[in-house]
C-alpha cells in the first residue's frame, strides 16, 4: 500500500452545508442541544442525517438548526452516545444498562425508545462504533475474562457476536467497517504494543498488522486505524521517526492515509516491497532486517508467514 500524510482537524456540533473550495467559505449551523448547554456531532450519512450526543444523551440532530432534535434515549440509565449512522438511518453507539454498564446499542431512530442491547462477548461491557449499509456493526466488547476485543455484532442475536481477536496480545478495538465488510482498528501485538490493524471478518484470527503491508515501510509505526472508506482507503494515527509505541525525541504522532495500490504483475529479483522496481526502499528494507533469523526469532515483526 502507498501511504500519504494528511492533517487532522477536530470540529464539533456544527454543520457546513455550503463549501467554496477557492475561498474556503463555510456556513455554520448550530445544531443545538436537548435543552442544555452541550452537544457533539459524530457522524453524518449521505442523506445528511446527523447523530451524536447532547446533554449526555444520544441524539439525532435537526439539520435545519431549528432545535427539533430527537433524544434517542438509553437502555435503562440516564446516559447514551450515538457514534455512527448508515445511509438507511440506522444508528449505533452505547448506552447505560440497569447495572450502569456501557452496552453497545442499536438505537430506535424515532426516539420511541425501542433500543436494542447488542450484547457482549461474555463480559459486562461493550461499545458499537460503526455501522455500514449492510447493517454490519463493529466495536469492542468484554469477553468472559474481562478483556476488550474487537467485535462484529449481530444486530438480531447478541449470542452470535463474533470475537475478531487481536494480533497476539490481550486487547483490540474495531473502529470502522465499510460496505464491503472490511474492518479496521487497532490491536495489541505479542509485545503489548498497539498496532493499526485490518481484521479478519470471519473471526478466524487472520488479522493483519498494517505495518507489515505498507510501502515504504521505513520510518513509520502505524498505531491506530480509525476509518476505512468504500475504496479501501484507511486513515489513522502513527508515529513518524520513532520505533516505539510512545512519543519520544525521535518521533512525532502524525495522521496517515493508506491508499491501496495495484499489485505488481511481474516478479523482479530484489523487489522486496512488490512495487515492480528495485530502489532505495528495497535496500532500506534489507538493511532494517539485517541479521534477523526467523528460525531463531519467529516472533520478530519482520517474520511474516507466507
Order of alpha helices (4+ residues) and beta strands (2+ residues): beta-beta-beta-beta-beta-beta-beta-beta-beta-beta-beta-beta-beta-beta-beta-beta-beta-beta-beta-beta-beta-beta-alpha
